[in-house]
């Protein structure tokens, strides 16, 4: 595929965002953010050395926010309704996944701040 043809396909939504691709990308980002947030908040994160809970919480919040933004953009630009093969239902499902990742990531941040705070502070 030549460069001008690739640019035309991208402009028409043929490379990313065509059909279910954008919704799958948003679902993957939301699920990854939720997994990162779970590792950061749970004790399993300490057993398998997933790193600093603060870093995990920040990564979960960023990934969850990215998944939410991608899902909202895909849902806003989807043609047709549910069941037409454009990924609208996947985008709608990806929004709570991303928001859940942001909320759990925030919880991991507050829990890590409470653990590191000096007594009496």
C-alpha positions as CSV (number, residue, x, y, z in Angstrom):
1,X,0.0,0.0,0.0
2,X,1.4,3.4,-1.0
3,X,1.7,6.3,1.4
4,X,-1.1,8.3,-0.2
5,X,-3.4,5.3,-0.2
6,X,-2.6,4.7,3.5
7,X,-3.4,8.3,4.4
8,X,-6.7,8.1,2.5
9,X,-7.7,4.9,4.3
10,X,-6.8,6.5,7.6
11,X,-8.8,9.6,6.8
12,X,-11.8,7.5,6.0
13,X,-11.4,5.4,9.1
14,X,-10.2,2.3,7.4
15,X,-7.1,1.6,9.5
16,X,-8.1,2.4,13.1
17,X,-11.7,2.9,14.2
18,X,-13.4,1.0,11.3
19,X,-16.1,-1.2,12.7
20,X,-15.2,-2.7,16.0
21,X,-11.4,-1.9,16.0
22,X,-11.7,1.3,18.0
23,X,-14.1,-0.3,20.5
24,X,-11.7,-3.2,20.9
25,X,-8.8,-0.8,21.5
26,X,-10.9,1.1,24.1
27,X,-11.9,-2.2,25.8
28,X,-8.3,-3.4,25.9
29,X,-7.1,-0.1,27.5
30,X,-9.9,-0.2,30.0
31,X,-9.3,-3.8,31.0
32,X,-5.5,-3.2,31.2
33,X,-6.1,-0.2,33.5
34,X,-8.5,-2.2,35.7
35,X,-5.9,-5.0,36.0
36,X,-3.2,-2.5,36.9
37,X,-5.5,-0.9,39.5
38,X,-6.4,-4.3,41.0
39,X,-2.7,-5.1,41.3
40,X,-2.0,-1.8,42.9
41,X,-4.8,-2.0,45.5
42,X,-4.6,-5.7,46.4
43,X,-2.1,-7.6,48.5
44,X,-1.3,-9.7,45.5
45,X,0.6,-6.8,44.1
46,X,3.0,-7.0,47.0
47,X,3.5,-10.7,46.7
48,X,4.4,-10.7,43.0
49,X,6.4,-7.5,43.3
50,X,4.3,-5.4,40.9
51,X,6.2,-2.3,41.9
52,X,5.3,0.7,43.9
53,X,1.5,1.0,44.6
54,X,1.7,4.7,43.8
55,X,3.2,4.0,40.4
56,X,0.6,1.3,39.7
57,X,-2.2,3.7,40.7
58,X,-0.9,6.4,38.4
59,X,-0.5,4.0,35.5
60,X,-4.0,2.6,36.1
61,X,-5.5,6.1,36.1
62,X,-3.8,7.1,32.9
63,X,-4.7,3.9,31.1
64,X,-8.3,4.0,32.3
65,X,-8.6,7.6,31.3
66,X,-7.2,6.8,27.8
67,X,-9.7,3.9,27.5
68,X,-12.6,6.1,28.5
69,X,-11.6,8.8,26.0
70,X,-11.2,6.3,23.2
71,X,-14.5,4.7,24.0
72,X,-16.4,8.1,24.1
73,X,-14.7,9.2,20.8
74,X,-15.6,5.9,19.1
75,X,-19.2,6.0,20.4
76,X,-19.6,9.6,19.2
77,X,-18.4,8.8,15.7
78,X,-20.1,5.4,15.3
79,X,-22.5,5.2,12.4
80,X,-25.8,3.4,13.1
81,X,-27.0,1.8,16.3
82,X,-26.3,-1.2,18.3
83,X,-26.1,-4.4,16.3
84,X,-24.9,-2.8,13.1
85,X,-21.3,-4.1,13.5
86,X,-19.8,-0.7,14.2
87,X,-18.7,-1.4,17.8
88,X,-21.1,0.9,19.6
89,X,-21.9,-1.7,22.2
90,X,-18.2,-2.4,22.9
91,X,-17.6,1.4,23.3
92,X,-20.4,1.7,25.7
93,X,-19.0,-1.3,27.8
94,X,-15.5,0.2,27.7
95,X,-16.6,3.5,29.4
96,X,-17.4,1.9,32.8
97,X,-14.2,-0.2,32.5
98,X,-12.1,2.9,32.1
99,X,-13.9,4.8,34.8
100,X,-13.5,1.8,37.2
101,X,-9.8,1.8,36.5
102,X,-9.5,5.5,37.2
103,X,-11.5,5.1,40.5
104,X,-9.5,2.1,41.7
105,X,-6.2,3.8,40.7
106,X,-7.2,6.8,42.8
107,X,-8.0,4.4,45.7
108,X,-4.5,2.9,45.3
109,X,-3.0,6.4,45.5
110,X,-4.8,7.4,48.6
111,X,-4.0,4.1,50.3
112,X,-0.3,4.4,49.5
113,X,-0.3,8.0,50.8
114,X,-1.9,6.8,54.0
115,X,0.7,4.1,54.5
116,X,3.6,6.5,53.9
117,X,2.3,9.3,56.0
118,X,4.2,9.9,59.3
119,X,2.3,9.3,62.5
120,X,0.5,12.3,63.7
121,X,0.5,14.0,60.4
